[in-house]
Amino acid sequence: MEEFEKLIEEVRQEFHIPPYFEDEGILRFLKEGKVQLDRLNPGRKMEEDGMYRMLLKNYANYAYHGKVHEFWKNYGNTILMWQLGSEINA
């Protein structure tokens, strides 16, 4: 949970999420994104994988704005590179 707390703060600062939006909302977006990204590239750890972390934070930002479908469209190539990079390193 501590890692999510760090991510909540990073998302709030990097994407200028106002303080009146509850941390629980950002946490929910991060958990939703984690489930989706874990299915696409199992075994990755957000604490160790910078690309995973970046994708997760951006997912939360898009979710905050109600544009999750645009996240998948805009980050599709990046996700593919992330998956392929994991295969090469394995």
PDB file as gemmi writes it, atoms N, CA and C in Angstrom:
CRYST1    1.000    1.000    1.000  90.00  90.00  90.00 P 1                      
ATOM      1  N   MET A   1       0.821  -1.199   0.000  1.00  0.00           N  
ATOM      2  CA  MET A   1       0.000   0.000   0.000  1.00  0.00           C  
ATOM      3  C   MET A   1       0.862   1.258   0.000  1.00  0.00           C  
ATOM      4  N   GLU A   2       2.048   1.153   0.594  1.00  0.00           N  
ATOM      5  CA  GLU A   2       2.943   2.316   0.649  1.00  0.00           C  
ATOM      6  C   GLU A   2       3.310   2.789  -0.755  1.00  0.00           C  
ATOM      7  N   GLU A   3       3.522   1.846  -1.668  1.00  0.00           N  
ATOM      8  CA  GLU A   3       3.864   2.218  -3.040  1.00  0.00           C  
ATOM      9  C   GLU A   3       2.713   2.981  -3.692  1.00  0.00           C  
ATOM     10  N   PHE A   4       1.487   2.584  -3.420  1.00  0.00           N  
ATOM     11  CA  PHE A   4       0.340   3.309  -3.957  1.00  0.00           C  
ATOM     12  C   PHE A   4       0.269   4.722  -3.380  1.00  0.00           C  
ATOM     13  N   GLU A   5       0.625   4.872  -2.109  1.00  0.00           N  
ATOM     14  CA  GLU A   5       0.616   6.202  -1.495  1.00  0.00           C  
ATOM     15  C   GLU A   5       1.589   7.138  -2.208  1.00  0.00           C  
ATOM     16  N   LYS A   6       2.762   6.622  -2.544  1.00  0.00           N  
ATOM     17  CA  LYS A   6       3.736   7.420  -3.295  1.00  0.00           C  
ATOM     18  C   LYS A   6       3.187   7.780  -4.666  1.00  0.00           C  
ATOM     19  N   LEU A   7       2.569   6.794  -5.324  1.00  0.00           N  
ATOM     20  CA  LEU A   7       2.007   7.040  -6.652  1.00  0.00           C  
ATOM     21  C   LEU A   7       0.877   8.058  -6.616  1.00  0.00           C  
ATOM     22  N   ILE A   8       0.038   7.996  -5.584  1.00  0.00           N  
ATOM     23  CA  ILE A   8      -1.058   8.968  -5.456  1.00  0.00           C  
ATOM     24  C   ILE A   8      -0.481  10.377  -5.426  1.00  0.00           C  
ATOM     25  N   GLU A   9       0.543  10.572  -4.624  1.00  0.00           N  
ATOM     26  CA  GLU A   9       1.161  11.902  -4.519  1.00  0.00           C  
ATOM     27  C   GLU A   9       1.794  12.323  -5.844  1.00  0.00           C  
ATOM     28  N   GLU A  10       2.475  11.386  -6.509  1.00  0.00           N  
ATOM     29  CA  GLU A  10       3.087  11.699  -7.806  1.00  0.00           C  
ATOM     30  C   GLU A  10       2.032  12.074  -8.841  1.00  0.00           C  
ATOM     31  N   VAL A  11       0.952  11.299  -8.893  1.00  0.00           N  
ATOM     32  CA  VAL A  11      -0.123  11.591  -9.848  1.00  0.00           C  
ATOM     33  C   VAL A  11      -0.722  12.966  -9.553  1.00  0.00           C  
ATOM     34  N   ARG A  12      -0.983  13.229  -8.297  1.00  0.00           N  
ATOM     35  CA  ARG A  12      -1.579  14.508  -7.901  1.00  0.00           C  
ATOM     36  C   ARG A  12      -0.684  15.678  -8.328  1.00  0.00           C  
ATOM     37  N   GLN A  13       0.625  15.562  -8.105  1.00  0.00           N  
ATOM     38  CA  GLN A  13       1.554  16.640  -8.439  1.00  0.00           C  
ATOM     39  C   GLN A  13       1.788  16.753  -9.944  1.00  0.00           C  
ATOM     40  N   GLU A  14       2.064  15.633 -10.603  1.00  0.00           N  
ATOM     41  CA  GLU A  14       2.419  15.674 -12.022  1.00  0.00           C  
ATOM     42  C   GLU A  14       1.263  16.105 -12.913  1.00  0.00           C  
ATOM     43  N   PHE A  15       0.049  15.748 -12.524  1.00  0.00           N  
ATOM     44  CA  PHE A  15      -1.103  16.043 -13.372  1.00  0.00           C  
ATOM     45  C   PHE A  15      -2.006  17.111 -12.774  1.00  0.00           C  
ATOM     46  N   HIS A  16      -1.533  17.779 -11.727  1.00  0.00           N  
ATOM     47  CA  HIS A  16      -2.236  18.907 -11.113  1.00  0.00           C  
ATOM     48  C   HIS A  16      -3.665  18.551 -10.708  1.00  0.00           C  
ATOM     49  N   ILE A  17      -3.800  17.405 -10.034  1.00  0.00           N  
ATOM     50  CA  ILE A  17      -5.097  16.984  -9.523  1.00  0.00           C  
ATOM     51  C   ILE A  17      -5.384  17.822  -8.277  1.00  0.00           C  
ATOM     52  N   PRO A  18      -6.509  18.489  -8.233  1.00  0.00           N  
ATOM     53  CA  PRO A  18      -6.788  19.396  -7.106  1.00  0.00           C  
ATOM     54  C   PRO A  18      -6.980  18.647  -5.783  1.00  0.00           C  
ATOM     55  N   PRO A  19      -6.682  19.318  -4.680  1.00  0.00           N  
ATOM     56  CA  PRO A  19      -6.746  18.675  -3.366  1.00  0.00           C  
ATOM     57  C   PRO A  19      -8.161  18.254  -2.961  1.00  0.00           C  
ATOM     58  N   TYR A  20      -9.179  18.856  -3.543  1.00  0.00           N  
ATOM     59  CA  TYR A  20     -10.540  18.465  -3.168  1.00  0.00           C  
ATOM     60  C   TYR A  20     -10.935  17.111  -3.759  1.00  0.00           C  
ATOM     61  N   PHE A  21     -10.165  16.596  -4.738  1.00  0.00           N  
ATOM     62  CA  PHE A  21     -10.415  15.248  -5.257  1.00  0.00           C  
ATOM     63  C   PHE A  21      -9.738  14.266  -4.308  1.00  0.00           C  
ATOM     64  N   GLU A  22     -10.515  13.386  -3.722  1.00  0.00           N  
ATOM     65  CA  GLU A  22     -10.039  12.476  -2.677  1.00  0.00           C  
ATOM     66  C   GLU A  22      -8.954  11.518  -3.176  1.00  0.00           C  
ATOM     67  N   ASP A  23      -8.010  11.191  -2.293  1.00  0.00           N  
ATOM     68  CA  ASP A  23      -6.972  10.199  -2.592  1.00  0.00           C  
ATOM     69  C   ASP A  23      -7.583   8.849  -2.977  1.00  0.00           C  
ATOM     70  N   GLU A  24      -8.722   8.516  -2.384  1.00  0.00           N  
ATOM     71  CA  GLU A  24      -9.368   7.237  -2.664  1.00  0.00           C  
ATOM     72  C   GLU A  24      -9.736   7.112  -4.146  1.00  0.00           C  
ATOM     73  N   GLY A  25     -10.099   8.233  -4.764  1.00  0.00           N  
ATOM     74  CA  GLY A  25     -10.416   8.221  -6.188  1.00  0.00           C  
ATOM     75  C   GLY A  25      -9.190   7.911  -7.025  1.00  0.00           C  
ATOM     76  N   ILE A  26      -8.078   8.545  -6.713  1.00  0.00           N  
ATOM     77  CA  ILE A  26      -6.832   8.279  -7.437  1.00  0.00           C  
ATOM     78  C   ILE A  26      -6.395   6.841  -7.190  1.00  0.00           C  
ATOM     79  N   LEU A  27      -6.521   6.374  -5.938  1.00  0.00           N  
ATOM     80  CA  LEU A  27      -6.167   4.992  -5.605  1.00  0.00           C  
ATOM     81  C   LEU A  27      -6.996   4.013  -6.435  1.00  0.00           C  
ATOM     82  N   ARG A  28      -8.278   4.276  -6.568  1.00  0.00           N  
ATOM     83  CA  ARG A  28      -9.147   3.405  -7.371  1.00  0.00           C  
ATOM     84  C   ARG A  28      -8.669   3.350  -8.821  1.00  0.00           C  
ATOM     85  N   PHE A  29      -8.308   4.513  -9.393  1.00  0.00           N  
ATOM     86  CA  PHE A  29      -7.804   4.547 -10.771  1.00  0.00           C  
ATOM     87  C   PHE A  29      -6.503   3.760 -10.895  1.00  0.00           C  
ATOM     88  N   LEU A  30      -5.613   3.908  -9.928  1.00  0.00           N  
ATOM     89  CA  LEU A  30      -4.338   3.189  -9.959  1.00  0.00           C  
ATOM     90  C   LEU A  30      -4.554   1.679  -9.871  1.00  0.00           C  
ATOM     91  N   LYS A  31      -5.462   1.254  -9.011  1.00  0.00           N  
ATOM     92  CA  LYS A  31      -5.739  -0.178  -8.882  1.00  0.00           C  
ATOM     93  C   LYS A  31      -6.363  -0.734 -10.159  1.00  0.00           C  
ATOM     94  N   GLU A  32      -7.280   0.026 -10.768  1.00  0.00           N  
ATOM     95  CA  GLU A  32      -7.882  -0.404 -12.038  1.00  0.00           C  
ATOM     96  C   GLU A  32      -6.811  -0.547 -13.111  1.00  0.00           C  
ATOM     97  N   GLY A  33      -5.938   0.447 -13.209  1.00  0.00           N  
ATOM     98  CA  GLY A  33      -4.869   0.406 -14.198  1.00  0.00           C  
ATOM     99  C   GLY A  33      -3.915  -0.740 -13.953  1.00  0.00           C  
ATOM    100  N   LYS A  34      -3.610  -0.995 -12.686  1.00  0.00           N  
ATOM    101  CA  LYS A  34      -2.700  -2.093 -12.345  1.00  0.00           C  
ATOM    102  C   LYS A  34      -3.271  -3.427 -12.800  1.00  0.00           C  
ATOM    103  N   VAL A  35      -4.556  -3.650 -12.572  1.00  0.00           N  
ATOM    104  CA  VAL A  35      -5.184  -4.901 -13.003  1.00  0.00           C  
ATOM    105  C   VAL A  35      -5.049  -5.061 -14.515  1.00  0.00           C  
ATOM    106  N   GLN A  36      -5.322  -4.010 -15.254  1.00  0.00           N  
ATOM    107  CA  GLN A  36      -5.253  -4.072 -16.711  1.00  0.00           C  
ATOM    108  C   GLN A  36      -3.813  -4.304 -17.188  1.00  0.00           C  
ATOM    109  N   LEU A  37      -2.870  -3.554 -16.639  1.00  0.00           N  
ATOM    110  CA  LEU A  37      -1.479  -3.681 -17.075  1.00  0.00           C  
ATOM    111  C   LEU A  37      -0.881  -5.025 -16.659  1.00  0.00           C  
ATOM    112  N   ASP A  38      -1.281  -5.536 -15.495  1.00  0.00           N  
ATOM    113  CA  ASP A  38      -0.793  -6.856 -15.064  1.00  0.00           C  
ATOM    114  C   ASP A  38      -1.243  -7.950 -16.024  1.00  0.00           C  
ATOM    115  N   ARG A  39      -2.411  -7.798 -16.594  1.00  0.00           N  
ATOM    116  CA  ARG A  39      -2.892  -8.785 -17.568  1.00  0.00           C  
ATOM    117  C   ARG A  39      -2.091  -8.727 -18.860  1.00  0.00           C  
ATOM    118  N   LEU A  40      -1.628  -7.537 -19.206  1.00  0.00           N  
ATOM    119  CA  LEU A  40      -0.885  -7.368 -20.457  1.00  0.00           C  
ATOM    120  C   LEU A  40       0.579  -7.769 -20.335  1.00  0.00           C  
ATOM    121  N   ASN A  41       1.128  -7.689 -19.128  1.00  0.00           N  
ATOM    122  CA  ASN A  41       2.540  -7.993 -18.931  1.00  0.00           C  
ATOM    123  C   ASN A  41       2.726  -8.554 -17.518  1.00  0.00           C  
ATOM    124  N   PRO A  42       2.311  -9.807 -17.312  1.00  0.00           N  
ATOM    125  CA  PRO A  42       2.347 -10.390 -15.966  1.00  0.00           C  
ATOM    126  C   PRO A  42       3.762 -10.462 -15.401  1.00  0.00           C  
ATOM    127  N   GLY A  43       3.821 -10.353 -14.084  1.00  0.00           N  
ATOM    128  CA  GLY A  43       5.100 -10.519 -13.398  1.00  0.00           C  
ATOM    129  C   GLY A  43       5.917  -9.250 -13.254  1.00  0.00           C  
ATOM    130  N   ARG A  44       5.463  -8.157 -13.814  1.00  0.00           N  
ATOM    131  CA  ARG A  44       6.211  -6.905 -13.684  1.00  0.00           C  
ATOM    132  C   ARG A  44       5.892  -6.269 -12.338  1.00  0.00           C  
ATOM    133  N   LYS A  45       6.852  -5.573 -11.774  1.00  0.00           N  
ATOM    134  CA  LYS A  45       6.673  -4.920 -10.487  1.00  0.00           C  
ATOM    135  C   LYS A  45       6.788  -3.408 -10.679  1.00  0.00           C  
ATOM    136  N   MET A  46       5.751  -2.702 -10.272  1.00  0.00           N  
ATOM    137  CA  MET A  46       5.745  -1.253 -10.484  1.00  0.00           C  
ATOM    138  C   MET A  46       6.848  -0.557  -9.691  1.00  0.00           C  
ATOM    139  N   GLU A  47       7.310  -1.201  -8.613  1.00  0.00           N  
ATOM    140  CA  GLU A  47       8.377  -0.598  -7.818  1.00  0.00           C  
ATOM    141  C   GLU A  47       9.712  -0.626  -8.559  1.00  0.00           C  
ATOM    142  N   GLU A  48       9.875  -1.582  -9.478  1.00  0.00           N  
ATOM    143  CA  GLU A  48      11.158  -1.780 -10.161  1.00  0.00           C  
ATOM    144  C   GLU A  48      11.135  -1.394 -11.629  1.00  0.00           C  
ATOM    145  N   ASP A  49       9.976  -1.253 -12.208  1.00  0.00           N  
ATOM    146  CA  ASP A  49       9.821  -1.057 -13.646  1.00  0.00           C  
ATOM    147  C   ASP A  49       9.325   0.362 -13.920  1.00  0.00           C  
ATOM    148  N   GLY A  50      10.222   1.205 -14.368  1.00  0.00           N  
ATOM    149  CA  GLY A  50       9.886   2.601 -14.636  1.00  0.00           C  
ATOM    150  C   GLY A  50       8.808   2.780 -15.696  1.00  0.00           C  
ATOM    151  N   MET A  51       8.818   1.931 -16.713  1.00  0.00           N  
ATOM    152  CA  MET A  51       7.814   2.029 -17.769  1.00  0.00           C  
ATOM    153  C   MET A  51       6.431   1.683 -17.207  1.00  0.00           C  
ATOM    154  N   TYR A  52       6.363   0.650 -16.392  1.00  0.00           N  
ATOM    155  CA  TYR A  52       5.105   0.256 -15.749  1.00  0.00           C  
ATOM    156  C   TYR A  52       4.572   1.437 -14.930  1.00  0.00           C  
ATOM    157  N   ARG A  53       5.458   2.009 -14.140  1.00  0.00           N  
ATOM    158  CA  ARG A  53       5.082   3.132 -13.275  1.00  0.00           C  
ATOM    159  C   ARG A  53       4.537   4.298 -14.095  1.00  0.00           C  
ATOM    160  N   MET A  54       5.216   4.625 -15.184  1.00  0.00           N  
ATOM    161  CA  MET A  54       4.786   5.720 -16.046  1.00  0.00           C  
ATOM    162  C   MET A  54       3.421   5.417 -16.655  1.00  0.00           C  
ATOM    163  N   LEU A  55       3.232   4.201 -17.149  1.00  0.00           N  
ATOM    164  CA  LEU A  55       1.955   3.821 -17.745  1.00  0.00           C  
ATOM    165  C   LEU A  55       0.829   3.879 -16.709  1.00  0.00           C  
ATOM    166  N   LEU A  56       1.100   3.411 -15.523  1.00  0.00           N  
ATOM    167  CA  LEU A  56       0.093   3.399 -14.474  1.00  0.00           C  
ATOM    168  C   LEU A  56      -0.325   4.821 -14.088  1.00  0.00           C  
ATOM    169  N   LYS A  57       0.633   5.708 -13.950  1.00  0.00           N  
ATOM    170  CA  LYS A  57       0.306   7.091 -13.607  1.00  0.00           C  
ATOM    171  C   LYS A  57      -0.499   7.751 -14.724  1.00  0.00           C  
ATOM    172  N   ASN A  58      -0.126   7.496 -15.957  1.00  0.00           N  
ATOM    173  CA  ASN A  58      -0.868   8.076 -17.066  1.00  0.00           C  
ATOM    174  C   ASN A  58      -2.265   7.481 -17.172  1.00  0.00           C  
ATOM    175  N   TYR A  59      -2.407   6.190 -16.896  1.00  0.00           N  
ATOM    176  CA  TYR A  59      -3.738   5.577 -16.862  1.00  0.00           C  
ATOM    177  C   TYR A  59      -4.614   6.327 -15.845  1.00  0.00           C  
ATOM    178  N   ALA A  60      -4.077   6.561 -14.654  1.00  0.00           N  
ATOM    179  CA  ALA A  60      -4.837   7.254 -13.606  1.00  0.00           C  
ATOM    180  C   ALA A  60      -5.243   8.648 -14.067  1.00  0.00           C  
ATOM    181  N   ASN A  61      -4.364   9.345 -14.754  1.00  0.00           N  
ATOM    182  CA  ASN A  61      -4.694  10.679 -15.254  1.00  0.00           C  
ATOM    183  C   ASN A  61      -5.827  10.620 -16.277  1.00  0.00           C  
ATOM    184  N   TYR A  62      -5.720   9.705 -17.213  1.00  0.00           N  
ATOM    185  CA  TYR A  62      -6.779   9.566 -18.216  1.00  0.00           C  
ATOM    186  C   TYR A  62      -8.098   9.159 -17.547  1.00  0.00           C  
ATOM    187  N   ALA A  63      -8.040   8.273 -16.557  1.00  0.00           N  
ATOM    188  CA  ALA A  63      -9.248   7.847 -15.852  1.00  0.00           C  
ATOM    189  C   ALA A  63      -9.869   9.024 -15.105  1.00  0.00           C  
ATOM    190  N   TYR A  64      -9.055   9.848 -14.496  1.00  0.00           N  
ATOM    191  CA  TYR A  64      -9.541  11.035 -13.790  1.00  0.00           C  
ATOM    192  C   TYR A  64     -10.359  11.918 -14.735  1.00  0.00           C  
ATOM    193  N   HIS A  65      -9.908  12.005 -15.979  1.00  0.00           N  
ATOM    194  CA  HIS A  65     -10.594  12.839 -16.973  1.00  0.00           C  
ATOM    195  C   HIS A  65     -11.680  12.075 -17.733  1.00  0.00           C  
ATOM    196  N   GLY A  66     -11.918  10.817 -17.363  1.00  0.00           N  
ATOM    197  CA  GLY A  66     -12.947  10.024 -18.020  1.00  0.00           C  
ATOM    198  C   GLY A  66     -12.610   9.649 -19.455  1.00  0.00           C  
ATOM    199  N   LYS A  67     -11.331   9.457 -19.746  1.00  0.00           N  
ATOM    200  CA  LYS A  67     -10.865   9.190 -21.114  1.00  0.00           C  
ATOM    201  C   LYS A  67     -10.020   7.926 -21.204  1.00  0.00           C  
ATOM    202  N   VAL A  68     -10.409   6.890 -20.487  1.00  0.00           N  
ATOM    203  CA  VAL A  68      -9.613   5.652 -20.467  1.00  0.00           C  
ATOM    204  C   VAL A  68      -9.442   5.082 -21.870  1.00  0.00           C  
ATOM    205  N   HIS A  69     -10.488   5.149 -22.684  1.00  0.00           N  
ATOM    206  CA  HIS A  69     -10.378   4.621 -24.053  1.00  0.00           C  
ATOM    207  C   HIS A  69      -9.283   5.336 -24.838  1.00  0.00           C  
ATOM    208  N   GLU A  70      -9.074   6.610 -24.568  1.00  0.00           N  
ATOM    209  CA  GLU A  70      -8.009   7.350 -25.247  1.00  0.00           C  
ATOM    210  C   GLU A  70      -6.627   6.938 -24.737  1.00  0.00           C  
ATOM    211  N   PHE A  71      -6.542   6.546 -23.459  1.00  0.00           N  
ATOM    212  CA  PHE A  71      -5.275   6.050 -22.945  1.00  0.00           C  
ATOM    213  C   PHE A  71      -4.816   4.858 -23.765  1.00  0.00           C  
ATOM    214  N   TRP A  72      -5.707   3.880 -23.972  1.00  0.00           N  
ATOM    215  CA  TRP A  72      -5.335   2.668 -24.705  1.00  0.00           C  
ATOM    216  C   TRP A  72      -4.952   3.001 -26.138  1.00  0.00           C  
ATOM    217  N   LYS A  73      -5.628   3.945 -26.727  1.00  0.00           N  
ATOM    218  CA  LYS A  73      -5.320   4.355 -28.094  1.00  0.00           C  
ATOM    219  C   LYS A  73      -3.963   5.074 -28.153  1.00  0.00           C  
ATOM    220  N   ASN A  74      -3.756   5.996 -27.243  1.00  0.00           N  
ATOM    221  CA  ASN A  74      -2.540   6.815 -27.270  1.00  0.00           C  
ATOM    222  C   ASN A  74      -1.296   6.069 -26.791  1.00  0.00           C  
ATOM    223  N   TYR A  75      -1.455   5.091 -25.917  1.00  0.00           N  
ATOM    224  CA  TYR A  75      -0.304   4.393 -25.344  1.00  0.00           C  
ATOM    225  C   TYR A  75      -0.141   2.972 -25.873  1.00  0.00           C  
ATOM    226  N   GLY A  76      -0.913   2.592 -26.873  1.00  0.00           N  
ATOM    227  CA  GLY A  76      -0.827   1.239 -27.420  1.00  0.00           C  
ATOM    228  C   GLY A  76       0.575   0.858 -27.857  1.00  0.00           C  
ATOM    229  N   ASN A  77       1.246   1.736 -28.584  1.00  0.00           N  
ATOM    230  CA  ASN A  77       2.606   1.431 -29.049  1.00  0.00           C  
ATOM    231  C   ASN A  77       3.592   1.345 -27.887  1.00  0.00           C  
ATOM    232  N   THR A  78       3.432   2.219 -26.910  1.00  0.00           N  
ATOM    233  CA  THR A  78       4.309   2.199 -25.739  1.00  0.00           C  
ATOM    234  C   THR A  78       4.119   0.906 -24.957  1.00  0.00           C  
ATOM    235  N   ILE A  79       2.868   0.467 -24.820  1.00  0.00           N  
ATOM    236  CA  ILE A  79       2.581  -0.779 -24.114  1.00  0.00           C  
ATOM    237  C   ILE A  79       3.201  -1.957 -24.853  1.00  0.00           C  
ATOM    238  N   LEU A  80       3.111  -1.947 -26.169  1.00  0.00           N  
ATOM    239  CA  LEU A  80       3.716  -3.017 -26.959  1.00  0.00           C  
ATOM    240  C   LEU A  80       5.234  -3.052 -26.767  1.00  0.00           C  
ATOM    241  N   MET A  81       5.875  -1.888 -26.776  1.00  0.00           N  
ATOM    242  CA  MET A  81       7.329  -1.835 -26.534  1.00  0.00           C  
ATOM    243  C   MET A  81       7.654  -2.349 -25.134  1.00  0.00           C  
ATOM    244  N   TRP A  82       6.836  -2.010 -24.163  1.00  0.00           N  
ATOM    245  CA  TRP A  82       7.027  -2.467 -22.788  1.00  0.00           C  
ATOM    246  C   TRP A  82       6.932  -3.989 -22.719  1.00  0.00           C  
ATOM    247  N   GLN A  83       5.930  -4.547 -23.399  1.00  0.00           N  
ATOM    248  CA  GLN A  83       5.784  -6.003 -23.412  1.00  0.00           C  
ATOM    249  C   GLN A  83       6.962  -6.667 -24.094  1.00  0.00           C  
ATOM    250  N   LEU A  84       7.366  -6.141 -25.238  1.00  0.00           N  
ATOM    251  CA  LEU A  84       8.488  -6.735 -25.976  1.00  0.00           C  
ATOM    252  C   LEU A  84       9.794  -6.618 -25.194  1.00  0.00           C  
ATOM    253  N   GLY A  85       9.984  -5.502 -24.527  1.00  0.00           N  
ATOM    254  CA  GLY A  85      11.180  -5.323 -23.699  1.00  0.00           C  
ATOM    255  C   GLY A  85      11.249  -6.324 -22.576  1.00  0.00           C  
ATOM    256  N   SER A  86      10.107  -6.687 -22.036  1.00  0.00           N  
ATOM    257  CA  SER A  86      10.064  -7.689 -20.966  1.00  0.00           C  
ATOM    258  C   SER A  86      10.418  -9.062 -21.508  1.00  0.00           C  
ATOM    259  N   GLU A  87       9.993  -9.358 -22.712  1.00  0.00           N  
ATOM    260  CA  GLU A  87      10.303 -10.647 -23.334  1.00  0.00           C  
ATOM    261  C   GLU A  87      11.800 -10.783 -23.601  1.00  0.00           C  
ATOM    262  N   ILE A  88      12.401  -9.710 -24.047  1.00  0.00           N  
ATOM    263  CA  ILE A  88      13.830  -9.732 -24.379  1.00  0.00           C  
ATOM    264  C   ILE A  88      14.668  -9.901 -23.106  1.00  0.00           C  
ATOM    265  N   ASN A  89      14.254  -9.253 -22.025  1.00  0.00           N  
ATOM    266  CA  ASN A  89      15.003  -9.305 -20.767  1.00  0.00           C  
ATOM    267  C   ASN A  89      14.792 -10.612 -20.015  1.00  0.00           C  
ATOM    268  N   ALA A  90      13.748 -11.342 -20.348  1.00  0.00           N  
ATOM    269  CA  ALA A  90      13.426 -12.567 -19.593  1.00  0.00           C  
ATOM    270  C   ALA A  90      14.368 -13.703 -19.904  1.00  0.00           C  
TER     271      ALA A  90                                                      
END                                                                             
